[in-house]
C-alpha cells in the first residue's frame, strides 16, 4: 500500500503501523490476553480478521478509524489532520465501525457454529 499525499499525522500513523512500533496496536486493545493454546490461536485468528477487515475499509474511513483507535486522537484532532469537518470525521468513523461489525460478525458466532442449527434453516 502507498499513502501518497496524506497529511503528516496520517503518514506517521501508517509508518508506525508498518514498522516496528513500541506503542499499543489495535489488536492489543481488542484481543484479550489468554494463557491457553486454544485462546492464543483464536487471538491470532482475530488479529488476521481485524487486519483484513481494516484493510478493506475505504481509505477515508480507514484513516479516521486508525487515527481514533490506534493514535487515540480526538475527533477534533482528526478533523484538523485530515482537513475535514468534525461531523464528517464522526460520520466516517460510524461507517467504518458498521463495516467492521459486519466483517467481524462471523468471528463472534458461538463456538461449534456448524453443529448448531441456524434460525430459519429448513428441515
C-alpha positions as CSV (number, residue, x, y, z in Angstrom):
1,X,0.0,0.0,0.0
2,X,1.1,3.5,-0.7
3,X,-0.2,6.5,1.1
4,X,0.7,9.5,-1.2
5,X,-0.4,13.0,-0.4
6,X,-1.8,12.3,3.1
7,X,-1.3,14.8,5.9
8,X,1.7,14.4,8.1
9,X,-0.2,12.8,11.0
10,X,-1.6,10.2,8.7
11,X,1.8,9.4,7.3
12,X,3.2,8.9,10.8
13,X,0.3,6.6,11.6
14,X,0.8,4.5,8.5
15,X,4.6,4.4,9.1
16,X,4.2,3.3,12.8
17,X,1.7,0.6,11.7
18,X,4.0,-0.7,9.0
19,X,7.2,-0.7,11.0
20,X,8.3,-1.6,14.5
21,X,6.2,0.4,16.9
22,X,6.7,0.3,20.6
23,X,3.2,1.6,21.3
24,X,0.0,-0.4,21.7
25,X,-1.6,-1.5,18.4
26,X,-5.3,-2.1,17.7
27,X,-5.1,-5.8,18.2
28,X,-3.7,-5.3,21.7
29,X,-6.7,-3.2,22.5
30,X,-9.2,-5.7,21.1
31,X,-7.9,-9.2,21.8
32,X,-7.7,-10.3,25.4
33,X,-4.5,-11.8,26.7
34,X,-5.3,-15.5,27.2
35,X,-3.0,-18.2,28.5
36,X,-4.4,-21.3,26.8
37,X,-3.2,-22.5,23.4
38,X,-6.8,-22.5,22.0
39,X,-7.3,-19.0,23.2
40,X,-4.0,-17.9,21.7
41,X,-5.0,-19.5,18.3
42,X,-8.3,-17.6,18.5
43,X,-6.4,-14.4,19.2
44,X,-4.2,-14.9,16.2
45,X,-7.3,-15.6,14.0
46,X,-8.9,-12.5,15.4
47,X,-5.8,-10.4,14.5
48,X,-6.0,-11.7,11.0
49,X,-9.7,-10.9,10.7
50,X,-9.3,-7.4,12.2
51,X,-6.3,-6.6,9.9
52,X,-8.2,-7.8,6.8
53,X,-11.4,-6.0,7.8
54,X,-9.5,-2.7,8.4
55,X,-7.6,-3.1,5.1
56,X,-11.0,-3.4,3.3
57,X,-12.3,-0.1,4.6
58,X,-12.4,2.8,2.2
59,X,-9.3,4.9,2.6
60,X,-11.1,7.9,4.3
61,X,-12.8,5.6,6.8
62,X,-9.7,3.5,7.5
63,X,-7.7,6.7,8.1
64,X,-10.2,8.1,10.6
65,X,-10.6,4.7,12.3
66,X,-6.9,4.2,12.8
67,X,-6.3,7.7,13.9
68,X,-9.0,7.3,16.5
69,X,-8.3,3.8,17.7
70,X,-4.6,3.5,17.3
71,X,-3.4,7.0,17.8
72,X,-6.2,7.8,20.3
73,X,-6.8,11.2,18.7
74,X,-9.9,13.2,19.4
75,X,-12.4,13.8,16.6
76,X,-11.3,17.5,16.6
77,X,-7.7,16.5,16.2
78,X,-8.5,14.0,13.4
79,X,-10.7,16.7,11.6
80,X,-7.7,19.1,11.7
81,X,-5.3,16.4,10.5
82,X,-7.4,15.2,7.5
83,X,-8.8,18.6,6.6
84,X,-12.5,17.7,7.1
85,X,-15.2,18.9,9.5
86,X,-15.7,17.2,12.8
87,X,-19.2,15.9,11.8
88,X,-17.7,14.4,8.6
89,X,-15.0,12.7,10.7
90,X,-17.6,11.3,13.0
91,X,-19.7,10.1,10.1
92,X,-16.6,8.3,8.6
93,X,-16.0,6.6,11.9
94,X,-19.6,5.5,12.2
95,X,-19.5,4.0,8.7
96,X,-16.1,2.3,9.4
97,X,-17.5,0.8,12.6
98,X,-20.6,-0.5,10.8
99,X,-18.4,-2.2,8.2
100,X,-16.1,-3.7,10.7
101,X,-19.0,-5.1,12.7
102,X,-20.4,-6.7,9.6
103,X,-17.0,-8.0,8.6
104,X,-16.3,-9.4,12.0
105,X,-19.8,-10.7,12.8
106,X,-18.9,-14.3,11.7
107,X,-16.0,-14.3,14.1
108,X,-18.3,-13.6,17.0
109,X,-20.6,-16.6,16.3
110,X,-20.8,-19.1,19.2
111,X,-18.2,-21.9,19.1
112,X,-19.3,-25.1,17.4
113,X,-21.4,-22.9,15.0
114,X,-21.6,-25.6,12.2
115,X,-23.1,-28.1,14.6
116,X,-25.8,-25.8,15.9
117,X,-28.9,-25.2,13.8
118,X,-29.4,-21.8,12.4
119,X,-32.6,-19.8,12.7
120,X,-34.7,-20.1,9.6
121,X,-32.9,-23.3,8.4
122,X,-35.3,-25.7,6.8
123,X,-35.6,-29.2,8.0
